[in-house]
Amino acid sequence: MISNARVRATPPPLARMDYSVYLVTGASHSAGRTTPEIVAAAIDGGVDIVQLRDKDRSVRERFAVGRKLRELTRAAGVPLLVNDRADLAQAIDADGVHLGDDDLPVDVARDLLGDDAIIGRSASFVEDARAAEQAGADYLGVGAVYATGSKADIDDDESGIGPERVAAIADAVSIPVVGIGGITADNAGPVIEAGADGVAVISAITAAEDPAAATRRLGEIVAETRS
């Protein structure tokens, strides 16, 4: 069940976007539960944004899951993004896309999805962060903050960059910064202290015995660290 307290008619405008708790889906981490089940629980726990990733699924499978997620997130007023694929974001009427180094350039994705789309960009270095901001990215996914097994293809100098690099990037740009990679309830605080606007997680929610409670706890930690 989706908590009535979380229901919003539409996602908030970009100027008021809240990136505090950002769920990136990962079907292989979900302990036999479906991605829609995990997302529904995360919504109940107060998740602020959801990204459809599910890298181990085909595009056709992600399309089917994405349509279900679109229904859930739209009913709750939670923004839905798609990892890498602007075409898939279009197909499921998502709110935007998150792009990596091998994906479409930010300006091309903007042309495809429109001015109102939320376009995120991965960045591990200050120079890349500045370039992404200049290209028109709405926010940055910075990491991997801590060593993680979720992305086996990242270079050593992009893994475990630490809160210090998050702070350097946050100081260098004016758009929101979201820390990602190996973040849990135990180490989220230093990421927010470093200047991140939120934390993005996969297994900290999807692998949790109670995803709603895990989401809620992350939100509490972010709020407590800011106060």
N, C-alpha and C positions, 0 to 999 in steps of 0.2 A: 504494500500500500504506500502511496505517496503522501507524505505529511501535508496537511492543508496549509501549514505555515510556509511551505516552500513554493506553493503554486503561484506562478506569475503568468500573466497573459502572453507576454512575448519576452524574448531575451532583452536585456538592457542595452541602451545605446553604447557604442564603443567608449565614449567618454566616461561611462559609469561601469564598465566591465569589471567584474571581480574575479581575479585569478587565484584566489587564496588556496583552494583545493581543486586541483585539476587532475581528473582521472584519465589515464591513457589505457584503453582496453587491451587485454592480452589473454586470449582464450586459453592458451596453453598453461596459464598460471591460475586458472579459475577452479581447480579442484573438482572438475566434473560439472560445474554449474555453467549455464549459458551466459553469454555476454549480456543479453537483455536482463537476465536475473541479477547479475552483478550491478548493472547500471541502475536498475530500479531500486536496489538496496542503497546504492550510493546517493541517489536522489533523495531517498528518505533520510539519509544521514547528513544531507546539506551540501552535496558537491556543487561546485560553482561552474564548472565547465567539463565537458566530456569530449574526448578525442577517440574516434574509431580507428584503431590500429590493427589488431588481430593479424599480424604479419604472416602467420602460418596458415591462413585461409586464402582461398582463391578470390579473385575479384568478384566473381559471381556470388560466392558465399558471403563476402563482405557487403555486397549490395543488398542481399536478403536481410542480413543482420542490421545493416544501416537503416533500412526502412522501418524496422521495429524500434530502433533507437530513436529515430526521428519522431515517432509517435510519442514515446516516453518523454523525451526531452522537451518537445514542443508543449506537451500538456503541463509540464512543470516550469516552463519558461527558462530552461537551462540551455545555453548555447551548445551546439554540436558541431565539432570540426572533424575533418577526415585527414588522416596521416598520408602525406605524399601526393595523393591522387585528386587533382582538381576535377577530373572528369567524374569520378565517383561522388565527389561533393556535389556537383551539379545534379547528378542522377538521383540522389536522395534528398535534394533540397536542403543540404546542410548549411550551417551559418558561415562556414569558411573551411580553410585548409591549413595544415601545418607542413612546411616545406623543409627539406634537408638539402645537403650539398648537391645531390644527384637529381634533384627534382626541378620542375619548371622554375624559371626566375620569378621573383616576386611580382614584377610589373606585368609579366605575361599572365600569371594567375589572377592578378587584379583585373586585367582586360576580360578574362573569361568569366569571372565570378561577380564582378561589379564593385562599385565604390563602397557598398554597404557590407561587403564580405569581411570577415575577420581573417587576416592572413598572418600566420606566425612563421617564424624562421628560426632554425637551429643555429646556434653560434657557440663556439668554445673559446674564441679569442676576441680581444678588443677590436681589432681591425675588421674582423668579419661582422661583429655586432654593429659597428658604425656603418658599414656598407649596407647591411640589411635595413637599418633605419633609413638611410638615404634612399634606398630602393622603394620604400613605402611599406615596410612590414609594420604591423600593428603591435606586435609584441615579440619577444625573443624567448626561446626555450634554451636555457644555458646549462651545459653539462657535457659529459656526465660529471655531476658534482662529486659523487662517490663512486667507487668501482661497482660495476653492475654486470649481471649476466644477461640482461634483457637485450643488449645490443652487441652482438658478437663481432660486428664489422667495424667498430670504431677504432681509431688509431690510439696508441698508447698515450700520446700527448693530449688526447681528448677524453681520456678516462681518468676519473679521480682528480679533477682540476681543483677541487676544494672550494670552500666558501670565499677564499681570498680572490680567486678569479671571478667569482660571481660579483663580489664587491667592485672589482676593477671595471667590469662590464657595466654594472648598474650606474657607476659614476660617469661612464663614458657616453651613455645614451639617455634620451628623455622618454623613451617608450617603456612600457612595463617589461619586467624581466621575471621569468619563471624558472626556478631551479628544477633540474630533472636529473635522474640517475642515481639509483641506490638510496633514495630518500625514504626514511621511515619516521615513525613517531619519535624515535629516540634521537634522530639527528636532524630533524627539520628545523629546529629552533635556530641554529647557527646560520642556516641558509637565509632565513628571514632577517636575522640580525645583520647579515651582509648587504642587505638592501633589496632582496628579491621581493616581488609583489605576491608571490605564491609559490607553491610546491606542486610539481607534477609527479605522479606515482603510477606504477603498474601493480606490482605484487603487494605493496603495502595495503592495497584495498582488495584487489582481485583474489589474492591468496588468503586473505583473512578469514577466520572462521565466521566472523560477523562483519560483513563489509559495511553495513550501515554504521555500526559502532566505530569501526576503524576510520571511516570518513569523518564522523563526528569528532573523534579524538584529534585528527589532524587539523580540523578547523579550529578546535579549542587551542591547540598549540600555536597555530599561526596568530590567532587573536591575542593570546597571552604574551607572545613574544613582541608583538607590536605595541602593547600597552605599557 
